[in-house]
Structure formats: structure tokens, C-alpha cells
């Protein structure tokens, strides 16, 4: 059975990033995505994830788009040289063992006028997820796999170190999640 609020949380993240998503889209940590259904038919979508089953199912579901299996931060992403207008890192950064390496790997793939859109739980959000997973409001594995929780200052420092300039930062869902909109420097 699907936890009560996990689907809602995914919808809220999509609601936050879709106004910025344009052109060619790279989705880092795409999982078992349904995001291509939300994009316009002329947009190209590329998904990257570590889970082979997620890539297999996504390829079957969306044969018109490209999907690649990659262990982020440990190996370079198998992407062509064509830049992306939008790079999505939604609810992924907090799960990565090598966030710097992943962000540095992403940077050259962002078009000069493109956006990196990143969502991550706030420290308050991490606490809410921990409590909510105990009462089956969220998937428990989302808590187990959190490697690092970022506050605003830590996100700003990490992104600057990796070659990004923050254009907008805001909390959503009553402060439990954060959206960061960046451009390359």
C-alpha cells in the first residue's frame, strides 16, 4: 500500500519545478518517473537513475525519451554533448554519497541560459519525514537513505563550490521542502 502523503509530496515538487522546466530536460534521479506526462510534446527528456528496474520501466513507458542507468558521483553520466535547458535534481541530493561530484558532473551539461532546479527537504522537513514514516504517511526508505540534510546556508555553499549561482530560493509545503533555482557561473 502506498503511504498517504508520498504521492502528494511528489506532486508538490512537480508543481514547484514545472514553471521553470523548458526545452531539453535532464532529470537526475528520475526513479519510476511520470514527469514526461507533464511536459509539452515538443520537449526532449532524459532520465538518469541508479536503479536498473526504474530505467527499464521508464524506457518501456516512454520509448520516445532516453534513460540511462548510472551510479551518480561514482561514474560520469553517459550523456551526449548537447546541453540541457533544464536539469532537475528533485528530492535526490540528500540521498547522494557524492553530491559534489554529481553537481560538478551536471554543470557542463547545463546550457548557458539553462536552469538547475533542485528540491530537498529542509531540516524541519527531515524531522517531519522521520515522524511521518513511523506512522506510514511517507515511505520509510526515504528516511533511511538520507545521507545529508541541507539548510539554506549549506545548499548555497555547496552550489557555489560546484559552479552554480542561485537565482531563487524558497520553502514550500509549509517550510518542509526547499526549492533552489540556479544558473551556471
Order of alpha helices (4+ residues) and beta strands (2+ residues): alpha-beta-beta-alpha-beta-beta-alpha-beta-alpha-alpha-alpha-beta-beta
